[in-house]
Amino acid sequence: MKKYILNIKIIALLIFTLPACDSVLDKVPLDSYSDATVWSDINLSNYYLNDLYKSTIVYRNIHLSALTDECFFIHIKGTDVYLQGNISADNGGVWTRTGGYSFDNYSWSLYSSIQKINVFLANIDNVPGAYQGSAKDEVKEQTDLMKGEATFLRAFLYTNLCRVYGGSIIFREPNQLGDDFSASTRSTFEETVDFIVEDCDNAASALKLKSETEMGRATKEAALALKSRILLFAASDLTADGTAESEYVGYKNPDRTALWTAAKNAAKAVMDMNTCNLTDFGAPDKGAVAENYYQLFKSYDLSNGEIIWGRMFSQSDGDQNRMNLRNANNGNECYGSHCPTQQLIDDYEMEDGSKFSEHFELDGENYYKNKSSVFTSENPYHNREPRFYGAILYDSAMWQPRIYAALAERDPLGIYDRRTRRTVQADGSAIDVFGLDTRQGPVDSEDGSYTGYLMKKTLDDQIQGYYESNKNVIITLRYAEVIMNYAEACMELNETEIAAEYINKIRNRAGLPDFTGDMEEALQHERKMEFVFEDLRWFDVRRWKILEETLTDALGMSILETTDESTNTVTTTWRQINVQDRGPADTKMYWVPIPTTEINKAPQLIQNPGY
């Protein structure tokens, strides 16, 4: 691969959007160059394209994991609107920046970025005309490639809109000053998917392979992987089982065989290129698997063969990635925002591939008790599958040194400390000492995890998040997703042997044996564990129509270590606790409402069912 990195730092404000009305689809001009100047200079046009990348993959203060059984989000305001079924067109919660957090990558405001892309697509063909001779041909070759990149970015944004809202407003051309939006209507779900597929195909035809492309730019593999993603969503039960409440949230007369075949073929097209690969995590060495799984998401560039597309950061770049600050431990003055739930923890298998529930149970007071004849440790964090150790910060997990000398003396090894230590003295009185990372700890009680866990995956153990920005990448598309997409499509087409083979590819490289039992259950489980914290779970539980069974109260763990001085014994208990009341799920929650403010500006837009 060329050792180039796409620099998406803005060195000029080159945003040419021509607003039509006071809508989120509009932006006031922010440029300092005239249109004629930009579209006659290949360098200025390239800066404009770089800005499109920046506005397409934004750093996420909040993950979609917060709306699922993966995580509890510590800054509750906004997420509770959805999780308790109160989301409405007037109150979109985190879809409309309630409490200062919003899903910028998945909100209605993406139309502003689509407008910028359409401006680019409408003008980029003018650039070669400003050059003469051989320079004109060279610029034409470059602009053709840039056009493919912008087309991919548009497909990416529409994929996000379609999976959140359903049928979208399709804009192929930029809006102009004075345009009348009263004629703009939502396309059907089917029409929107077809438009995305068309853009993916056009982009794939224009783009080069990853090995021939600057890291960070769109590639042929990325366009085809995105096509696989949207076609898998389209073929799933939510939109294609024949029960969709309107043509804006599903197919009217779906041909499931054709839809699953299209999804299968899209994934196979990526696989047949033979330019991507699954990273070898070092199985069967379980320690190596855990470390290498973690290291994949700590990558500082996109060169790994499993990474199809994503975004890089540098600590000197003004557009910073503060993943550690937002999500690492409060004992190092970080915010601990996303707290993995006990449901997620209990879903990680044991190291031999058996279910955790086969070895541990809850007693009448919600204490975890070992019932296993295979794994004898009372500690529920022992003997778990490697990805657990690569993805989760749990009590006693090795993490990173403390930033304060006084705390480093107490914890010289850098251990995530989530237990309360109680000393029962001879007179029966008790003294509690709280772990450095508990909510009662000595550093920052406000930002301590409610569940007892933090995400380790996507964090960098080599930086102190309070002082430093992350430079590890955000992975947006990776080959493992394509493999699992292919397996699911094959399963739905009753090609079960092929499906099993590819499910087991993911399991085996994670140090686990082949699955046993029901294939659909195994596939859904494997997607949950493999892609944790990657913003796939919310889409999966919706498209499988299992939102009701997964949207249960968020649970956590309380750990108490008791030393009895009179008997000189030490005992530890692990007790399940309730962290957040959720649900029950309402069927309307399978889709997000178009904000009332937007409906008021364009009353002809059809609202989603239930709103």
Secondary structure by P-SEA (a helix, b strand, c coil): ccccccccccccccccccccccccccccccccccaaaaaacaaaaaaaaaaaaaaaccccccccccccccbbbccaaaaaaaaacccccccccccccccccccccccccaaaaaaaaaaaaaccccccccccaaaaaaaaaaaaaaaaaaaaaaaaaaaaaaaaccccccccccccccccccccccccaaaaaaaaaaaaaaaaaccccccccccccccaaaaaaaaaaaaaaaacccccccccccccccccccaaaaaaaaaaaaaaaaaaccccccccccccaaaaaaaaaaaaaacccccccccccbbbbbcccccccccccccccccccccccccccaaaaaaccccccccccccccccccbbbbbcccccccccccccccaaaaacccccccbbbbbccaaaaaaccccccccbbbbbbccccbbbbbbccccccccccccccccccccccccccccccccccccccccccccaaaaaaaaaaaaaaacaaaaaaaaaaaaaaaaccccccccaaaaaaaaaaaaacccccaaaaaaaacccccccccccbbbbbbbbcccccbbbbbbbbbbcccccccccccccccccaaaaaacccccccccc
